[in-house]
Amino acid sequence: MTSHLRHTLLSVRDLLATAGPFVVLTLALLTLAYWALNPTPPKHVVLATGADQGAYAEFGKRYAQVLKDYGITVELRSTQGAAENLQLLRAPGSGVDIAFVQGGADEHPRRPDGSDGSGDRDDGSEPLVSLGSLFYEPVWLFYRTDTAQRRLGTPTLSAITQLAGWRVNIGAPGSGVPNLMARLIDANGLAPEALTLLRQPQTPAVVGLLGGEVDALVFASAPESLMVQMLLQTPGIALFNFGQADAYSRRFSFLTPVTLPRGVVDLARDLPPQDVRLIAPTATLVARASMHPALVQLFVQAARQIHGGAGWFQRKGDFPTAASTEQPLSKEAQRFYANGTPLLQRYLPFWLANLVDRMWPVLVGIVAVLIPLSRTVPTLYEFRIRSRVFRWYARLRAVENEIGTRPTAELIDELQEIEARVEAITVPLSYTDELYALRSHIEMVGKRLRTAADAAASPVATGRA
């Protein structure tokens, strides 16, 4: 048993010694590939949301919770809104990696050819990519019915051009609504100076609307917003009906016509008393183009989990989607929308599935290189083992060739030394036939030496007789 274990250990040791360079080369190539591809995502990411208590801030908390399960810490950064988020994304030193952005908020939108208008600026700004559209953010234009009655002779506002001379709050600087409203006002041929444009945050603006200091206010938000719910049920405050919603959507690709159904706010009170046509930009996730692909994959998966349900303006499964994005769609996001969650992530832990997914093209290349090299390992192993036996044949032949030219006693001593050294040789059991062949050849040479010694001693013995 001890002898068998010894031979086994020696065989393993020889195999390791022979395959050692091959293993070292393999590890070196894998290490180089890992360093070059950097498959493991950062453990910390900064998500710019929006104003505190807003929809973006609430959604940001959900993303942070989902990614926490994958070991990713999402730092939420409050901002004034979509326009500021875009500025932070483009600023190299801001530290923001990804942000919520409202359609129409970009001062440098994509051109008709699909290029990013910001890409031509030589100011060191970061290129951006979209991870897809998340949900509709209807444009809510609330106005005072008494202002409409006084200025128009009717409590109903029917066109944006009728806002001339009104005090209209379009949101705080940094939010997405000012840029959006600038486009809508321009599309209606209404000069900005024809209105008194206010830039108050949402809460003070609502207080001003209720108090009469503001005639109308505009903001874009998910319908779950408390401000929306409250204003829809406030007497004397009406919601503007975008009768030209389809026309707006034709003019601006980021806008979608949606309908607020009759009674959806309060069925018992029949609020609203009729369907209301609205226009809705979509909220999107926008990231720096340099963001790690694995993080992009996690965020779009989280988006499906968070935004995939039904709502006032969407059916289950409508979001997230690759449509209605002003920024170029990330390649990783394209892959997700085309194929869904990567196959390996459905069965393996994320870290392992991501590692294999990112490195398999390189692994295939490494294997293609190593397979031919691996064929030399058995040959080298065999050479290493057999060389322990064969190298003694040179000395054995030298002893045999010197029979008759050197004193026989010296040759016998040398042969005994060879025999003693060969006795100490250990080889795997599969090579013992060659070891025994060597011993038999040593014995054969020994017989020749003894014969030569007897022949040399015979005349002496005869003479004495």
N, C-alpha and C positions, 0 to 999 in steps of 0.2 A: 504493500500500500504506500509506504513512504517513498519507495523507488518510483512507483508510478506517478505520485504527486510531483516528485522532483522533475521527472521528465516532462510532465505537463507544464510546470512553471517555466522550465527552460524553453519549451516550445513557444509559450506566450511571450517570454522575454525576447526571443529571437524575432518573433513576428513584430513586436512593438519596435524593436531596433531597426528592422527593415522598413516598416511602414512609417516610421517616425518622420522622415523628411516629407513624405506625402501628406501626412496629417498636418504638419506645420504649415505646408503650402496651402492646404485647404482652409485652415483657420485664418491664415494671413489674407487670403482672398475674401473670405466672409467678413472679416473685420474691415477691410478696405471698402467692400460693398456697403456694409452697414454705415460706415462713416460718410460715404458719398451720398447715399440715399436718405439717411436720417429718417428711418421709418417711424420712429416713436414720436408722437405729437407732444408739444409742450404741455405741461400740467397746469398752466395758468393762461387765461385769455380774458381780455377786457372787452365788454359789450356796452356800447353807448346806447342808452334807452331814450329817455325824454324827461318831461317834467314829473316830479314826484306826484304820486296818486293818479297818474295818467295810465292809459292803456299800455303804452310801451313799457312803463316801469313794472306793471303787473305781469306782462308777458315775460319780461326779463327774469323775474323771479322763478318762473316756471322753467325757463331754459337752464338756469343755474341749478335747479333741483334735478333735472334730467341728466345733465352732464356730470353732476356730482357722483352719480352711480357708476360712471366710467373713470372716476379718479381725476376729473378735470375741474379745477376751480374757476368759476366764472365771476369775475369782478364786474359789478354793475356800476356804470358811471352816468349820473343824472345830467341832462342837458336841457336846453330850451326846446329842442325838437330836431326834425329831420335835417334842416339846413345846417345847423351846427354839427350834427353827426357827420355829414358829408365833409365839412371842413376839417373835423378831427381825423377822419379816415385819410384824407389827402395830406395832412400835415405829418411829415416823417417822424417828428419827435413827440407826438401826442400820446403814444402808448395804446391808442384804441385799435383793436384788431377787427372788430365787426360791429355793425350798428343796424338799428331799425331805420328805414328811410321811406318816406311817403312819396308816392308817384307825383311828379310835377314839382318837387321841391328843389331839384338840381338846377343850378344856374348854368351848368355846362352839360346839357343832356346829350344823349347819343344822336348822331347825325342819321339821316335816312339810309346811308350806306352801312349803318351798324357800328361805325366807329365811335369811340368815346370822345366827345369834344374836348375833354380835359387832357386827352393824350397828346395834343399838339403843344401844350404849354411847357415851356422849358423852365419850370420853376421848382423842379425837384419833387413835385407832388407824386404821391403813390398812385399807381394804376389800381382801379377798382373792378370787382366782379360781383355779380349778383348770385345769390343762392336760391332765388325764386320768390314768387309772390306768396304772401301769407294770408291776407284777409282784406276785405273791402273796408275802406275808410271813407264813408260818404261825406260829401261836403254839406255841412249843415249851415244854411243861411237863415238865421232867425231874425225877425224884424218886428217892430211895434206896429200893431194894426192902426193905432191912432195917428202915427206919423204918416202911414200910407193914406189914411182917410184925409188928413189935412193937406198933403201934397198932391195926391192923385185923384181925390174925390171918391175913392173906393178903398175898403180895408184890405184889398188883396193886391200884392205885388206880383206882376206877371212877367217882368223882363228885367234883366240886370241893368239895361240902359236907364230904367226908371230910378236908379239909385243916385242919379246926378243931384248934387246938393245935400245928400245925406251924410250923416256922421256914421262911418262904418269902421268897426274894429276888425282888422284882418290878422290879428295875432302878434305875439311878441317877436322881436328880431331873433333869428335862430330857429324858429319853427318853420315848418314846411309850407304853411298856408300863404304867407305873403308872396312868395314866388309863384305859387299856383294861382292866386287871385290876380296877380299882375298879368298872367297869360290870359285869364278869362276876361278881364277888363279890356285888354288890348284886342282880343278876338271880337268883342262887341263894339269896337270903335269908340269906346268911351275914354276920354282923356283922364289920366289919373288925377289931374288937378281939379277935375269936375266934382270930385268927391273929397270929403274930409276923412282921410285915412288915419285911423288910430292904431297904435301898436301896443296895446295893453295885454298883459297875460290873461289867460282865460277867466280866472275867477274874478278879478276886478272888472273885466269887460262885462261879465254876466250881471254883476251888481249895477254897473252903469246902465245896462240895457233895461233892467227892471226899474231903475230909478229915473229913467228918461234922459240921462246924459248921453246915451248912445242910441242911435236909431236902429242900427242893425249890427249883427256880429256874424263872423264866419269862422268856423273851425272844422277841421276834419278829424273824425274820431270814430271808433267802433261804436255801434248802437248801445252797447252795454254801459257807456259812460254815464255817470250820475248826472252830469250837466245836461246831456241830451234827454235823459228820462225826465228830469225836472222841467226843462223848457217846453217839452212836448205837452206838458199838462198844465202850463201856466196860462191863465186867462190873459188876453190882451197881447199875447206873443204868438206869432204865426210862423210856420215853416214854409220857406220858398219852394214852390213846385217848379222844377226844371223841365218845362214842357219841351224844350229842345235838347233833351238828354242825349238822344241818338245822334244829333248833329255834333254835339260836343265830343262824343266818343269817336266820331269820324275825324274830327280835327286834331284830337290829341289821343295818341295811342295808349297812354297810361290811364285814360279815363274809361269807365264802364258804366252804362246806364243801368240803374237798379231801381226797384220799386219798393217803397215802404207800404206794406199791405194795410188795407183798412182794418182797424180794430186790433192791430198787433200790439199796440202799446197798452190798451185797456179795452178788453172786449165788452165789459159791462157798460162802460161809458162811451163805447164806439169811438175810440181815439186811435189814430186819426179818423175823421168821419168819412174820408175817401182815400183811395190810393194816392200816394205822393211819389212823383217821379224825381229821382235824385241822380247825381253823377258821383261816381266813386273812384278815386285813385286807389291803387292797391298798396298796402304796406309791404315792403320787401326787406329781405336781409341782404345787406351789402357788406362785403369784406374786402380787405386788401388782397391783391392778387398773390402776394407772398405768403398768405396764410397757409398753414400746413394742411395738406389734402385730407389727412385723417380727421382734423377738426372740422373741415368743411362737411365731411361725410356725417359726423356726429350731429352737427347743427341741422342739416337737412332731415336727418332721421327724427330729431327732436321736433322739427317743424311739423312733420306729418303727425306726430303724436299729439302735439298741442293744438294745431289749427285744422286738423282733418275732420272735425265734427260739423254738424249742421248749425246754421245761425239764421238771423233775420233775412240776410241777403244771399245765402249760399246753401247748397245742399252738401250732405256728407260726401267727402272725397273730392270736392271742388278745389280744395287747397291742401297743401302747398302746390304750386304749379310753376312751370317754366314760362308761362305767358305773362305779358304786360310788364316786362322788366326793362328799365331804361339803361341799365348797365349790361355789359356782355355777361352771359351766363357762364359760371365756373365750369370747367371740364368735369370736375368731380360731381357737381350738381347735375350736369347733363347725364352722367353715368347713372346717377341715382334715379332720375325721372324716367330714364329709358329701361332700367333693369331692376329697380327697387333696391332693397337692402342687399349688399353683397352676400353671395351664397355662403361663404365661410363664416360670416358673422351670425348666420342663423343657427349654427351648430357649435361654434367655438367661442371662447371668451374673446372679447373685443381686442385685447392686446395681442393675442396670438393670431387671430384672424387678420388683423391689420398688418402684423409683421410679415406673415406669409404673402398677403396680398400685395404689399409694397415691394417685396424682395424676390418674388418668384421669377420675374424675367431675368434678373441677374443670376439667380440660382440655376436657372436652366443653362445660362451661358457658362457658369462655373462648372456645372456637371459635364457639359460638352467638352470642356478643356481637360477635366480630370479623368474622365473615363479612359481615354487612351493612355494616360500616365498610370492609371491604376493597374493596367495589364502588366506593367513591369514589376509590380510588387511580388507576385508569386515567383517570378524568375529570380529576382534578387534574394528572396527568402531561400529558395532552393540552393542558389549559389553560396549563400552564407553558411548553410548547414553542411553542404557537401565539401566546402573548402576546408572544414575542420579535419575531414578525413583525407582528402586528396593531397593536401600539402605535405603529408608524411611520405607519400610515394616518391618524392624527389630524393629524400634522404635514404629511403630504402633502396632505390635504384643505385644510388651512389655507393652504398655498402656492397651491393651485389656486384657492381662493376669493378670494385677494388679487390675482389677475392683473387688471391694469388699475387697481388702486387703490394699488399700491406700485410703486416703480421696478422695472422688469424685471430689471435687473442684480442688485439685492439678492435678488430671488426666485430667480434662477439660482444665485447663491452659496449660498443656503440649501438649494436642491434638491441641489446638488453635495455639500453637507455630509451631507444625508440619504443620498444615494447612497453616499458613502464609509462611513458608519456601517453601512448595510445590507450592504455588501460584507464587512464584518467579522463578520456574524452567521453562526453555525454551528448547524445543526439536524440531527437524525437524518435519515437518507436517506429515511425514509418521509414526512417532512414537507417535502421540498425543493420539491414542486410549489407550495406556498403561498409559499415564499421567492422562487421564480422569478416567480410571479404578482405579487408586490410589486415586483420589479425591472422587470417589463414595465409596471406602472402608473406607476412613477417615470419610465420612458422616455416614456410617453404624456404625462405632465404636462410633461416636458422639451420635447417637440415643440410643445406648446401655447405654452410660454414662448418658444421660438425663433420660432414663427409671430407671436406678439405683438410680439416684438422686431423682426422684419422689417417688420411692418405699421407699427410706430412709426417705422422708419427710412425708409420708402418716400417720403413727401412731401418729406423733406429732400433725398433723392437726386434727385427729380424737379425740385425748385426749382433745384438747382445746374445741372441739364441745361439 
